[in-house]
Amino acid sequence: MSALEKTPETTAESRTPLMTLAGVSQVFDTKAGPIRAVDNIDLSVNPGEVLCLVGESGSGKTTAARMAAGLARPTDGKVEFAGNDIWSMNRSDFGRFRRGVQYVHQDPYASLNPTRTILQTITAPLLKHRVVKGNKAAADKAAELLTKVDLTPPENYLPKFPHQLSGGQRQRVSVARALTLDPKLIIADESTSMLDVSIRISVLAMLGRLRDDLGVGFLFITHDLAIAKYFGWNGKTAVMYLGRIVEFGPTPKIINAPTHPYTRALIDAIPEPDPDLTKTKGRESLRSLEIPSLAHLPSGCSFHPRCPLFEDGLCDGEVPQLVEIRPGQSAACHVVARDGAGEVRPDEPVA
Amino acid sequence: MVTTTPSGKTSTATARAVRGGEGKPLLSIRDFKVEYRTGGGATVQAVRGVDLDLYPGESLALVGESGCGKTTFGLGLLRLLPRLGHASGKVIFNRGDGTEIDILGLDGRDLREFRWRDAAMVFQGAMNAFNPVLKIRAHMHDTMRAHTKATRQEIEDRAGELLRLVRLEPERVMDCYPHELSGGMRQRVLIAMSLLLEPEVLILDEPTTALDILTQRSIVDVLHEVRERLGFSMIFISHDLSLAAELADRVATMYAGRLVETGGVRDLFYRPRHPYTLGLIKAVPPIVGDLPDLESIPGGPPSLAALPKGCTFNPRCKFATDECREAEPDLLPVTDEPGSAHDVACIHWKDVHLDREVPNQDLGTAS
């Protein structure tokens, strides 16, 4: 995994990333003043790679994903698909981009049309975009897609309506629909968070197979680091906090050797499915539980009012930039940038 | 860098003993059933005969997938079922003074008195549990005035004390409307309110679901702390096994309206003997360490209107044999773990083993 050792810049040179967000910001004008939902972030996804975007609610994950999908126009910065700025594309190129990037939503109860059968849901894009000709060919293709998402035998599912399916099955249909146009990148926005634990893993395994077999890239958004770890182990993870990326690196390093105090706090806060381990897990206490409002961001590092490493005069001055702390792993923290991340915590193996 | 929380997390972890089997149970549930009328004279049984004892000071986790009857069970215990639901069986609550009350036989005044004073519930959607046009202060006063003869000042003091216990500043919170608080703050206010009348039993239905990780952590810490301080018993309903590992002394796995396994938290997590519990544990990704081997349970929970014959888990179970399709197994003690209070409803329990490494073998069983 030599690619993991490189910084995003050098990877970008070796091959054209599928999707790049370069210095992208999204500012919403509200009565309470401008809200910087996403503030100057850089991200890139290579073909067949997984990029996990993790963070709490309000951190700007979904806004970033909407910009990547071309559903929202960034107020600043560039969104590039295969090296071309999507907002200066001509109509046909933009259409190609739209077909190449598909979105799988969080709620499979809301994202499927309740009046359409599964067959109609899946064949609609096939016929509209003339992927296949004729109803017969479309139905065959739909059956093939359902097989790919493990809904077998497909004949049992095609005539059904969404309400006749379970949450996990519906989410599989959403994925099958996303696959109709042979996408290069799937944006999965909390796609498994509404599913039961027992089903979640099988949906993730199915997505993992698509990634490996079809070479689809993933922008995988989740608030659950354990899920990011499971799905994005061979990829990279970016941790977002209040619209900024605070840590970026290969997933195993983010999970097992986090450097930014926010990432550390997140990982420490997660209970383990193991009674002894979870009760002895070391926990750093945060200085405050309250998440600052996006409309009134704290000066300097926006994590400083909660950060256990806070130093007066350093952290509340300037906004920290993402700098490389360990090879391939960067964090936006003044203290960590100055002192280094210390040794890797002994109980956690370096991947 | 690693510091303990103000409560001294490490010491509480060892102090919290499992009290299974000790003294008289606080809540004794026998053959508890809940039926819903589904129209046309038809009914479905959502809870199908649960026997369970809750001992003083104990924390019991009820785990299972959605649709297994966990919430119905919790609502049924407090007689909060919707009109179409009907609970039967026996639920005996043991008041501290030696009097026993049959919860299912209560009505009117007695029922109101039982709720909140003896047992309180914290619901999942914290926003829906409040009246949106009343301030937190009004909620506190309403509750106290409906149940006690406390004076204004007493109510203020008691509310302030509990809010501080859940790490909120009373001055800031009391004059807020529910929508002005964040999700985590609302959940903590709700916990404080549920403790106003010092109930013996607290039922929490998915207390941290839909909250962010750090907020979830603060709720868990608050629960540890208030339980330590006030010593109530707790039944918490969760689909999150990690949370059960963190908060429970005893765990009960529920499937299709019945308990299929109960036991001390360490017994259940390290030596699950029901294929369903085993499946649930294997489906949860841990956060530390390398990439784990995970497995999902094929299929989903059965429809309560059309339960499979025999053991209800048999269509999804890889241990299933023809025998499993004949009769539903009873919840029976696991006999090869002496000294443990571990029950399982599976005829193949001897073959069910978690093949993951047990980290601390020398600690022995929890009970």
Chai-1 contact restraints between the chains, C-beta under 6 A:
chainA,res_idxA,chainB,res_idxB,connection_type,confidence,min_distance_angstrom,max_distance_angstrom,comment,restraint_id
A,E56,B,D212,contact,1.0,0.0,6.0,A-B,restraint_1
A,S57,B,D212,contact,1.0,0.0,6.0,A-B,restraint_2
A,S166,B,G300,contact,1.0,0.0,6.0,A-B,restraint_3
A,D196,B,E65,contact,1.0,0.0,6.0,A-B,restraint_4
A,D196,B,S66,contact,1.0,0.0,6.0,A-B,restraint_5
A,V197,B,A283,contact,1.0,0.0,6.0,A-B,restraint_6
A,V197,B,V284,contact,1.0,0.0,6.0,A-B,restraint_7
A,S198,B,E65,contact,1.0,0.0,6.0,A-B,restraint_8
A,S198,B,A283,contact,1.0,0.0,6.0,A-B,restraint_9
A,S198,B,S296,contact,1.0,0.0,6.0,A-B,restraint_10
A,S198,B,I297,contact,1.0,0.0,6.0,A-B,restraint_11
A,I201,B,A283,contact,1.0,0.0,6.0,A-B,restraint_12
A,I201,B,L294,contact,1.0,0.0,6.0,A-B,restraint_13
A,I201,B,S296,contact,1.0,0.0,6.0,A-B,restraint_14
A,S202,B,S296,contact,1.0,0.0,6.0,A-B,restraint_15
A,L225,B,I287,contact,1.0,0.0,6.0,A-B,restraint_16
A,A226,B,P285,contact,1.0,0.0,6.0,A-B,restraint_17
A,A226,B,I287,contact,1.0,0.0,6.0,A-B,restraint_18
A,Y230,B,P285,contact,1.0,0.0,6.0,A-B,restraint_19
A,W233,B,L291,contact,1.0,0.0,6.0,A-B,restraint_20
A,L266,B,I213,contact,1.0,0.0,6.0,A-B,restraint_21
A,A269,B,I213,contact,1.0,0.0,6.0,A-B,restraint_22
A,A269,B,L214,contact,1.0,0.0,6.0,A-B,restraint_23
A,A269,B,R217,contact,1.0,0.0,6.0,A-B,restraint_24
A,I270,B,I287,contact,1.0,0.0,6.0,A-B,restraint_25
A,P271,B,S242,contact,1.0,0.0,6.0,A-B,restraint_26
A,P271,B,L243,contact,1.0,0.0,6.0,A-B,restraint_27
A,P271,B,E246,contact,1.0,0.0,6.0,A-B,restraint_28
A,E272,B,S242,contact,1.0,0.0,6.0,A-B,restraint_29
A,E272,B,P286,contact,1.0,0.0,6.0,A-B,restraint_30
A,P273,B,L241,contact,1.0,0.0,6.0,A-B,restraint_31
A,P273,B,S242,contact,1.0,0.0,6.0,A-B,restraint_32
A,P273,B,A245,contact,1.0,0.0,6.0,A-B,restraint_33
A,P273,B,V284,contact,1.0,0.0,6.0,A-B,restraint_34
A,P273,B,P286,contact,1.0,0.0,6.0,A-B,restraint_35
A,D274,B,A245,contact,1.0,0.0,6.0,A-B,restraint_36
A,P275,B,A245,contact,1.0,0.0,6.0,A-B,restraint_37
A,P275,B,V265,contact,1.0,0.0,6.0,A-B,restraint_38
A,P275,B,R266,contact,1.0,0.0,6.0,A-B,restraint_39
A,P275,B,F269,contact,1.0,0.0,6.0,A-B,restraint_40
A,D276,B,P359,contact,1.0,0.0,6.0,A-B,restraint_41
A,D276,B,N360,contact,1.0,0.0,6.0,A-B,restraint_42
A,T278,B,A245,contact,1.0,0.0,6.0,A-B,restraint_43
A,T278,B,E246,contact,1.0,0.0,6.0,A-B,restraint_44
A,K279,B,A13,contact,1.0,0.0,6.0,A-B,restraint_45
A,G282,B,V2,contact,1.0,0.0,6.0,A-B,restraint_46
A,S285,B,T3,contact,1.0,0.0,6.0,A-B,restraint_47
A,S285,B,T5,contact,1.0,0.0,6.0,A-B,restraint_48
A,L289,B,S218,contact,1.0,0.0,6.0,A-B,restraint_49
